[in-house]
Amino acid sequence: MERDGQPELYDLVAARLKEAHRAVRTAQVPEPVRQALTRKLLVITAAAKQDLSGAARRLERLIADVDAGRVPPDPPAPRRDGTA
C-alpha cells in the first residue's frame, strides 16, 4: 500500500481497525455473530489496500453499528440434509 499523501489517514484507519478487532473480540455476542463481524473487519482490512478512504468510511459505519447494537443476526442453522 502506498502511503504518500495519506499517512494520517493510514495511521487513523490502522488504529481504528485495531480498536474494532479488540471490541469484536470482547463483545458479548454469540460466536456466529462474532465470526460475521470478524469477517467484515477482514474485508475492510483488505479493501484498505486498494481504497483507503472507502475502507475508512466502511469501518466507521461498522463501528457505529456495533456501538449502537446493530450487529448481524445469527446465521440460520444448516439444515439436516446439508443444504442451506
PDB file as gemmi writes it, atoms N, CA and C in Angstrom:
CRYST1    1.000    1.000    1.000  90.00  90.00  90.00 P 1                      
ATOM      1  N   MET A   1       0.831  -1.166   0.000  1.00  0.00           N  
ATOM      2  CA  MET A   1       0.000   0.000   0.000  1.00  0.00           C  
ATOM      3  C   MET A   1       0.881   1.236   0.000  1.00  0.00           C  
ATOM      4  N   GLU A   2       0.540   2.181  -0.813  1.00  0.00           N  
ATOM      5  CA  GLU A   2       1.304   3.407  -0.902  1.00  0.00           C  
ATOM      6  C   GLU A   2       0.794   4.408   0.120  1.00  0.00           C  
ATOM      7  N   ARG A   3       1.685   4.956   0.918  1.00  0.00           N  
ATOM      8  CA  ARG A   3       1.291   5.875   1.986  1.00  0.00           C  
ATOM      9  C   ARG A   3       1.474   7.331   1.605  1.00  0.00           C  
ATOM     10  N   ASP A   4       1.994   7.622   0.418  1.00  0.00           N  
ATOM     11  CA  ASP A   4       2.258   9.009   0.021  1.00  0.00           C  
ATOM     12  C   ASP A   4       0.976   9.828   0.059  1.00  0.00           C  
ATOM     13  N   GLY A   5       1.049  10.954   0.779  1.00  0.00           N  
ATOM     14  CA  GLY A   5      -0.074  11.866   0.816  1.00  0.00           C  
ATOM     15  C   GLY A   5      -1.182  11.495   1.780  1.00  0.00           C  
ATOM     16  N   GLN A   6      -1.147  10.315   2.368  1.00  0.00           N  
ATOM     17  CA  GLN A   6      -2.215   9.900   3.255  1.00  0.00           C  
ATOM     18  C   GLN A   6      -1.716   9.266   4.552  1.00  0.00           C  
ATOM     19  N   PRO A   7      -0.577   9.671   5.074  1.00  0.00           N  
ATOM     20  CA  PRO A   7      -0.080   8.979   6.275  1.00  0.00           C  
ATOM     21  C   PRO A   7      -1.003   9.136   7.476  1.00  0.00           C  
ATOM     22  N   GLU A   8      -1.646  10.301   7.617  1.00  0.00           N  
ATOM     23  CA  GLU A   8      -2.540  10.488   8.757  1.00  0.00           C  
ATOM     24  C   GLU A   8      -3.746   9.562   8.661  1.00  0.00           C  
ATOM     25  N   LEU A   9      -4.329   9.473   7.454  1.00  0.00           N  
ATOM     26  CA  LEU A   9      -5.483   8.599   7.261  1.00  0.00           C  
ATOM     27  C   LEU A   9      -5.076   7.137   7.449  1.00  0.00           C  
ATOM     28  N   TYR A  10      -3.919   6.774   6.925  1.00  0.00           N  
ATOM     29  CA  TYR A  10      -3.425   5.403   7.098  1.00  0.00           C  
ATOM     30  C   TYR A  10      -3.290   5.064   8.585  1.00  0.00           C  
ATOM     31  N   ASP A  11      -2.672   5.969   9.342  1.00  0.00           N  
ATOM     32  CA  ASP A  11      -2.494   5.729  10.772  1.00  0.00           C  
ATOM     33  C   ASP A  11      -3.826   5.663  11.505  1.00  0.00           C  
ATOM     34  N   LEU A  12      -4.773   6.528  11.130  1.00  0.00           N  
ATOM     35  CA  LEU A  12      -6.090   6.526  11.752  1.00  0.00           C  
ATOM     36  C   LEU A  12      -6.823   5.212  11.482  1.00  0.00           C  
ATOM     37  N   VAL A  13      -6.816   4.776  10.229  1.00  0.00           N  
ATOM     38  CA  VAL A  13      -7.502   3.527   9.872  1.00  0.00           C  
ATOM     39  C   VAL A  13      -6.845   2.349  10.583  1.00  0.00           C  
ATOM     40  N   ALA A  14      -5.539   2.326  10.621  1.00  0.00           N  
ATOM     41  CA  ALA A  14      -4.843   1.224  11.304  1.00  0.00           C  
ATOM     42  C   ALA A  14      -5.219   1.181  12.784  1.00  0.00           C  
ATOM     43  N   ALA A  15      -5.240   2.328  13.437  1.00  0.00           N  
ATOM     44  CA  ALA A  15      -5.592   2.376  14.860  1.00  0.00           C  
ATOM     45  C   ALA A  15      -7.054   1.979  15.075  1.00  0.00           C  
ATOM     46  N   ARG A  16      -7.942   2.460  14.202  1.00  0.00           N  
ATOM     47  CA  ARG A  16      -9.374   2.135  14.347  1.00  0.00           C  
ATOM     48  C   ARG A  16      -9.625   0.648  14.082  1.00  0.00           C  
ATOM     49  N   LEU A  17      -8.910   0.069  13.121  1.00  0.00           N  
ATOM     50  CA  LEU A  17      -9.056  -1.369  12.871  1.00  0.00           C  
ATOM     51  C   LEU A  17      -8.625  -2.168  14.101  1.00  0.00           C  
ATOM     52  N   LYS A  18      -7.534  -1.759  14.699  1.00  0.00           N  
ATOM     53  CA  LYS A  18      -7.052  -2.438  15.902  1.00  0.00           C  
ATOM     54  C   LYS A  18      -8.098  -2.346  17.016  1.00  0.00           C  
ATOM     55  N   GLU A  19      -8.664  -1.156  17.217  1.00  0.00           N  
ATOM     56  CA  GLU A  19      -9.709  -0.974  18.231  1.00  0.00           C  
ATOM     57  C   GLU A  19     -10.940  -1.822  17.908  1.00  0.00           C  
ATOM     58  N   ALA A  20     -11.325  -1.835  16.639  1.00  0.00           N  
ATOM     59  CA  ALA A  20     -12.511  -2.584  16.231  1.00  0.00           C  
ATOM     60  C   ALA A  20     -12.320  -4.081  16.447  1.00  0.00           C  
ATOM     61  N   HIS A  21     -11.154  -4.599  16.103  1.00  0.00           N  
ATOM     62  CA  HIS A  21     -10.886  -6.021  16.326  1.00  0.00           C  
ATOM     63  C   HIS A  21     -10.935  -6.351  17.819  1.00  0.00           C  
ATOM     64  N   ARG A  22     -10.395  -5.477  18.650  1.00  0.00           N  
ATOM     65  CA  ARG A  22     -10.436  -5.689  20.094  1.00  0.00           C  
ATOM     66  C   ARG A  22     -11.887  -5.665  20.595  1.00  0.00           C  
ATOM     67  N   ALA A  23     -12.679  -4.727  20.111  1.00  0.00           N  
ATOM     68  CA  ALA A  23     -14.079  -4.626  20.528  1.00  0.00           C  
ATOM     69  C   ALA A  23     -14.863  -5.866  20.119  1.00  0.00           C  
ATOM     70  N   VAL A  24     -14.627  -6.357  18.915  1.00  0.00           N  
ATOM     71  CA  VAL A  24     -15.329  -7.559  18.455  1.00  0.00           C  
ATOM     72  C   VAL A  24     -14.899  -8.764  19.278  1.00  0.00           C  
ATOM     73  N   ARG A  25     -13.608  -8.860  19.572  1.00  0.00           N  
ATOM     74  CA  ARG A  25     -13.097  -9.994  20.337  1.00  0.00           C  
ATOM     75  C   ARG A  25     -13.712 -10.047  21.735  1.00  0.00           C  
ATOM     76  N   THR A  26     -13.996  -8.892  22.337  1.00  0.00           N  
ATOM     77  CA  THR A  26     -14.509  -8.865  23.703  1.00  0.00           C  
ATOM     78  C   THR A  26     -16.020  -8.668  23.779  1.00  0.00           C  
ATOM     79  N   ALA A  27     -16.686  -8.520  22.641  1.00  0.00           N  
ATOM     80  CA  ALA A  27     -18.136  -8.291  22.636  1.00  0.00           C  
ATOM     81  C   ALA A  27     -18.884  -9.498  23.204  1.00  0.00           C  
ATOM     82  N   GLN A  28     -19.940  -9.207  23.912  1.00  0.00           N  
ATOM     83  CA  GLN A  28     -20.800 -10.255  24.480  1.00  0.00           C  
ATOM     84  C   GLN A  28     -21.867 -10.620  23.457  1.00  0.00           C  
ATOM     85  N   VAL A  29     -21.468 -11.349  22.434  1.00  0.00           N  
ATOM     86  CA  VAL A  29     -22.374 -11.769  21.362  1.00  0.00           C  
ATOM     87  C   VAL A  29     -22.146 -13.250  21.104  1.00  0.00           C  
ATOM     88  N   PRO A  30     -23.134 -13.915  20.508  1.00  0.00           N  
ATOM     89  CA  PRO A  30     -22.930 -15.325  20.153  1.00  0.00           C  
ATOM     90  C   PRO A  30     -21.765 -15.482  19.174  1.00  0.00           C  
ATOM     91  N   GLU A  31     -21.128 -16.615  19.226  1.00  0.00           N  
ATOM     92  CA  GLU A  31     -19.946 -16.857  18.383  1.00  0.00           C  
ATOM     93  C   GLU A  31     -20.220 -16.663  16.890  1.00  0.00           C  
ATOM     94  N   PRO A  32     -21.362 -17.095  16.349  1.00  0.00           N  
ATOM     95  CA  PRO A  32     -21.594 -16.843  14.916  1.00  0.00           C  
ATOM     96  C   PRO A  32     -21.637 -15.347  14.573  1.00  0.00           C  
ATOM     97  N   VAL A  33     -22.137 -14.531  15.484  1.00  0.00           N  
ATOM     98  CA  VAL A  33     -22.163 -13.081  15.266  1.00  0.00           C  
ATOM     99  C   VAL A  33     -20.741 -12.536  15.302  1.00  0.00           C  
ATOM    100  N   ARG A  34     -19.947 -12.995  16.257  1.00  0.00           N  
ATOM    101  CA  ARG A  34     -18.542 -12.571  16.347  1.00  0.00           C  
ATOM    102  C   ARG A  34     -17.801 -12.940  15.055  1.00  0.00           C  
ATOM    103  N   GLN A  35     -18.057 -14.122  14.540  1.00  0.00           N  
ATOM    104  CA  GLN A  35     -17.400 -14.544  13.306  1.00  0.00           C  
ATOM    105  C   GLN A  35     -17.810 -13.659  12.133  1.00  0.00           C  
ATOM    106  N   ALA A  36     -19.082 -13.295  12.063  1.00  0.00           N  
ATOM    107  CA  ALA A  36     -19.557 -12.428  10.983  1.00  0.00           C  
ATOM    108  C   ALA A  36     -18.903 -11.048  11.078  1.00  0.00           C  
ATOM    109  N   LEU A  37     -18.810 -10.515  12.288  1.00  0.00           N  
ATOM    110  CA  LEU A  37     -18.159  -9.219  12.473  1.00  0.00           C  
ATOM    111  C   LEU A  37     -16.674  -9.289  12.115  1.00  0.00           C  
ATOM    112  N   THR A  38     -16.029 -10.366  12.500  1.00  0.00           N  
ATOM    113  CA  THR A  38     -14.614 -10.540  12.176  1.00  0.00           C  
ATOM    114  C   THR A  38     -14.413 -10.611  10.666  1.00  0.00           C  
ATOM    115  N   ARG A  39     -15.297 -11.322   9.972  1.00  0.00           N  
ATOM    116  CA  ARG A  39     -15.203 -11.386   8.506  1.00  0.00           C  
ATOM    117  C   ARG A  39     -15.349  -9.996   7.894  1.00  0.00           C  
ATOM    118  N   LYS A  40     -16.283  -9.211   8.416  1.00  0.00           N  
ATOM    119  CA  LYS A  40     -16.462  -7.850   7.901  1.00  0.00           C  
ATOM    120  C   LYS A  40     -15.196  -7.024   8.109  1.00  0.00           C  
ATOM    121  N   LEU A  41     -14.581  -7.159   9.275  1.00  0.00           N  
ATOM    122  CA  LEU A  41     -13.345  -6.426   9.541  1.00  0.00           C  
ATOM    123  C   LEU A  41     -12.222  -6.873   8.612  1.00  0.00           C  
ATOM    124  N   LEU A  42     -12.149  -8.146   8.319  1.00  0.00           N  
ATOM    125  CA  LEU A  42     -11.118  -8.638   7.403  1.00  0.00           C  
ATOM    126  C   LEU A  42     -11.339  -8.108   5.990  1.00  0.00           C  
ATOM    127  N   VAL A  43     -12.600  -8.012   5.574  1.00  0.00           N  
ATOM    128  CA  VAL A  43     -12.907  -7.451   4.256  1.00  0.00           C  
ATOM    129  C   VAL A  43     -12.503  -5.984   4.203  1.00  0.00           C  
ATOM    130  N   ILE A  44     -12.806  -5.244   5.268  1.00  0.00           N  
ATOM    131  CA  ILE A  44     -12.425  -3.825   5.321  1.00  0.00           C  
ATOM    132  C   ILE A  44     -10.909  -3.684   5.313  1.00  0.00           C  
ATOM    133  N   THR A  45     -10.218  -4.541   6.048  1.00  0.00           N  
ATOM    134  CA  THR A  45      -8.755  -4.510   6.069  1.00  0.00           C  
ATOM    135  C   THR A  45      -8.195  -4.735   4.666  1.00  0.00           C  
ATOM    136  N   ALA A  46      -8.729  -5.709   3.960  1.00  0.00           N  
ATOM    137  CA  ALA A  46      -8.263  -5.978   2.598  1.00  0.00           C  
ATOM    138  C   ALA A  46      -8.588  -4.813   1.671  1.00  0.00           C  
ATOM    139  N   ALA A  47      -9.764  -4.226   1.836  1.00  0.00           N  
ATOM    140  CA  ALA A  47     -10.171  -3.103   0.982  1.00  0.00           C  
ATOM    141  C   ALA A  47      -9.266  -1.894   1.189  1.00  0.00           C  
ATOM    142  N   ALA A  48      -8.741  -1.738   2.394  1.00  0.00           N  
ATOM    143  CA  ALA A  48      -7.873  -0.592   2.685  1.00  0.00           C  
ATOM    144  C   ALA A  48      -6.628  -0.586   1.813  1.00  0.00           C  
ATOM    145  N   LYS A  49      -6.239  -1.731   1.325  1.00  0.00           N  
ATOM    146  CA  LYS A  49      -5.051  -1.807   0.467  1.00  0.00           C  
ATOM    147  C   LYS A  49      -5.300  -1.163  -0.896  1.00  0.00           C  
ATOM    148  N   GLN A  50      -6.567  -1.123  -1.318  1.00  0.00           N  
ATOM    149  CA  GLN A  50      -6.911  -0.573  -2.622  1.00  0.00           C  
ATOM    150  C   GLN A  50      -7.573   0.799  -2.525  1.00  0.00           C  
ATOM    151  N   ASP A  51      -8.395   1.001  -1.480  1.00  0.00           N  
ATOM    152  CA  ASP A  51      -9.185   2.225  -1.353  1.00  0.00           C  
ATOM    153  C   ASP A  51      -9.230   2.617   0.121  1.00  0.00           C  
ATOM    154  N   LEU A  52      -8.239   3.352   0.560  1.00  0.00           N  
ATOM    155  CA  LEU A  52      -8.106   3.687   1.969  1.00  0.00           C  
ATOM    156  C   LEU A  52      -9.274   4.520   2.478  1.00  0.00           C  
ATOM    157  N   SER A  53      -9.664   5.534   1.743  1.00  0.00           N  
ATOM    158  CA  SER A  53     -10.755   6.383   2.217  1.00  0.00           C  
ATOM    159  C   SER A  53     -12.076   5.625   2.233  1.00  0.00           C  
ATOM    160  N   GLY A  54     -12.315   4.768   1.256  1.00  0.00           N  
ATOM    161  CA  GLY A  54     -13.535   3.952   1.250  1.00  0.00           C  
ATOM    162  C   GLY A  54     -13.547   2.976   2.421  1.00  0.00           C  
ATOM    163  N   ALA A  55     -12.396   2.396   2.702  1.00  0.00           N  
ATOM    164  CA  ALA A  55     -12.302   1.475   3.839  1.00  0.00           C  
ATOM    165  C   ALA A  55     -12.533   2.221   5.145  1.00  0.00           C  
ATOM    166  N   ALA A  56     -12.043   3.448   5.241  1.00  0.00           N  
ATOM    167  CA  ALA A  56     -12.259   4.249   6.450  1.00  0.00           C  
ATOM    168  C   ALA A  56     -13.743   4.501   6.664  1.00  0.00           C  
ATOM    169  N   ARG A  57     -14.462   4.825   5.594  1.00  0.00           N  
ATOM    170  CA  ARG A  57     -15.913   5.046   5.701  1.00  0.00           C  
ATOM    171  C   ARG A  57     -16.631   3.772   6.126  1.00  0.00           C  
ATOM    172  N   ARG A  58     -16.273   2.643   5.508  1.00  0.00           N  
ATOM    173  CA  ARG A  58     -16.910   1.370   5.863  1.00  0.00           C  
ATOM    174  C   ARG A  58     -16.622   0.999   7.309  1.00  0.00           C  
ATOM    175  N   LEU A  59     -15.401   1.238   7.755  1.00  0.00           N  
ATOM    176  CA  LEU A  59     -15.023   0.923   9.122  1.00  0.00           C  
ATOM    177  C   LEU A  59     -15.824   1.772  10.103  1.00  0.00           C  
ATOM    178  N   GLU A  60     -15.953   3.055   9.835  1.00  0.00           N  
ATOM    179  CA  GLU A  60     -16.715   3.926  10.730  1.00  0.00           C  
ATOM    180  C   GLU A  60     -18.179   3.506  10.797  1.00  0.00           C  
ATOM    181  N   ARG A  61     -18.755   3.100   9.657  1.00  0.00           N  
ATOM    182  CA  ARG A  61     -20.144   2.606   9.664  1.00  0.00           C  
ATOM    183  C   ARG A  61     -20.263   1.345  10.505  1.00  0.00           C  
ATOM    184  N   LEU A  62     -19.320   0.430  10.348  1.00  0.00           N  
ATOM    185  CA  LEU A  62     -19.358  -0.817  11.116  1.00  0.00           C  
ATOM    186  C   LEU A  62     -19.225  -0.530  12.608  1.00  0.00           C  
ATOM    187  N   ILE A  63     -18.306   0.336  12.977  1.00  0.00           N  
ATOM    188  CA  ILE A  63     -18.109   0.676  14.384  1.00  0.00           C  
ATOM    189  C   ILE A  63     -19.376   1.330  14.940  1.00  0.00           C  
ATOM    190  N   ALA A  64     -19.975   2.232  14.181  1.00  0.00           N  
ATOM    191  CA  ALA A  64     -21.213   2.887  14.626  1.00  0.00           C  
ATOM    192  C   ALA A  64     -22.323   1.860  14.818  1.00  0.00           C  
ATOM    193  N   ASP A  65     -22.429   0.911  13.898  1.00  0.00           N  
ATOM    194  CA  ASP A  65     -23.454  -0.131  14.019  1.00  0.00           C  
ATOM    195  C   ASP A  65     -23.230  -0.979  15.268  1.00  0.00           C  
ATOM    196  N   VAL A  66     -21.995  -1.387  15.498  1.00  0.00           N  
ATOM    197  CA  VAL A  66     -21.681  -2.211  16.675  1.00  0.00           C  
ATOM    198  C   VAL A  66     -21.949  -1.419  17.949  1.00  0.00           C  
ATOM    199  N   ASP A  67     -21.529  -0.154  17.980  1.00  0.00           N  
ATOM    200  CA  ASP A  67     -21.757   0.688  19.154  1.00  0.00           C  
ATOM    201  C   ASP A  67     -23.238   0.869  19.441  1.00  0.00           C  
ATOM    202  N   ALA A  68     -24.047   0.912  18.380  1.00  0.00           N  
ATOM    203  CA  ALA A  68     -25.494   1.094  18.531  1.00  0.00           C  
ATOM    204  C   ALA A  68     -26.220  -0.228  18.753  1.00  0.00           C  
ATOM    205  N   GLY A  69     -25.472  -1.324  18.773  1.00  0.00           N  
ATOM    206  CA  GLY A  69     -26.099  -2.632  18.981  1.00  0.00           C  
ATOM    207  C   GLY A  69     -26.686  -3.240  17.728  1.00  0.00           C  
ATOM    208  N   ARG A  70     -26.384  -2.656  16.576  1.00  0.00           N  
ATOM    209  CA  ARG A  70     -26.871  -3.201  15.307  1.00  0.00           C  
ATOM    210  C   ARG A  70     -25.827  -4.172  14.774  1.00  0.00           C  
ATOM    211  N   VAL A  71     -25.902  -5.401  15.222  1.00  0.00           N  
ATOM    212  CA  VAL A  71     -24.954  -6.431  14.789  1.00  0.00           C  
ATOM    213  C   VAL A  71     -25.670  -7.419  13.900  1.00  0.00           C  
ATOM    214  N   PRO A  72     -24.943  -8.124  13.065  1.00  0.00           N  
ATOM    215  CA  PRO A  72     -25.601  -9.096  12.181  1.00  0.00           C  
ATOM    216  C   PRO A  72     -26.282 -10.181  13.013  1.00  0.00           C  
ATOM    217  N   PRO A  73     -27.432 -10.638  12.558  1.00  0.00           N  
ATOM    218  CA  PRO A  73     -28.114 -11.711  13.294  1.00  0.00           C  
ATOM    219  C   PRO A  73     -27.352 -13.020  13.166  1.00  0.00           C  
ATOM    220  N   ASP A  74     -27.668 -13.944  14.070  1.00  0.00           N  
ATOM    221  CA  ASP A  74     -27.102 -15.285  13.952  1.00  0.00           C  
ATOM    222  C   ASP A  74     -27.500 -15.857  12.602  1.00  0.00           C  
ATOM    223  N   PRO A  75     -26.568 -16.452  11.873  1.00  0.00           N  
ATOM    224  CA  PRO A  75     -26.954 -17.096  10.622  1.00  0.00           C  
ATOM    225  C   PRO A  75     -27.829 -18.305  10.921  1.00  0.00           C  
ATOM    226  N   PRO A  76     -28.723 -18.648   9.998  1.00  0.00           N  
ATOM    227  CA  PRO A  76     -29.563 -19.812  10.245  1.00  0.00           C  
ATOM    228  C   PRO A  76     -28.746 -21.083  10.360  1.00  0.00           C  
ATOM    229  N   ALA A  77     -29.207 -21.984  11.182  1.00  0.00           N  
ATOM    230  CA  ALA A  77     -28.531 -23.263  11.341  1.00  0.00           C  
ATOM    231  C   ALA A  77     -28.648 -24.062  10.045  1.00  0.00           C  
ATOM    232  N   PRO A  78     -27.609 -24.810   9.698  1.00  0.00           N  
ATOM    233  CA  PRO A  78     -27.692 -25.623   8.470  1.00  0.00           C  
ATOM    234  C   PRO A  78     -28.793 -26.679   8.612  1.00  0.00           C  
ATOM    235  N   ARG A  79     -29.408 -26.970   7.489  1.00  0.00           N  
ATOM    236  CA  ARG A  79     -30.453 -27.993   7.503  1.00  0.00           C  
ATOM    237  C   ARG A  79     -29.826 -29.360   7.648  1.00  0.00           C  
ATOM    238  N   ARG A  80     -30.615 -30.274   8.130  1.00  0.00           N  
ATOM    239  CA  ARG A  80     -30.109 -31.636   8.379  1.00  0.00           C  
ATOM    240  C   ARG A  80     -29.659 -32.335   7.110  1.00  0.00           C  
ATOM    241  N   ASP A  81     -30.250 -31.930   5.971  1.00  0.00           N  
ATOM    242  CA  ASP A  81     -29.872 -32.600   4.734  1.00  0.00           C  
ATOM    243  C   ASP A  81     -28.621 -31.982   4.099  1.00  0.00           C  
ATOM    244  N   GLY A  82     -28.020 -30.984   4.787  1.00  0.00           N  
ATOM    245  CA  GLY A  82     -26.764 -30.410   4.339  1.00  0.00           C  
ATOM    246  C   GLY A  82     -26.916 -29.251   3.390  1.00  0.00           C  
ATOM    247  N   THR A  83     -28.137 -28.863   3.058  1.00  0.00           N  
ATOM    248  CA  THR A  83     -28.329 -27.720   2.167  1.00  0.00           C  
ATOM    249  C   THR A  83     -28.547 -26.468   2.980  1.00  0.00           C  
ATOM    250  N   ALA A  84     -28.366 -25.344   2.331  1.00  0.00           N  
ATOM    251  CA  ALA A  84     -28.526 -24.059   3.031  1.00  0.00           C  
ATOM    252  C   ALA A  84     -29.963 -23.622   3.088  1.00  0.00           C  
TER     253      ALA A  84                                                      
END                                                                             
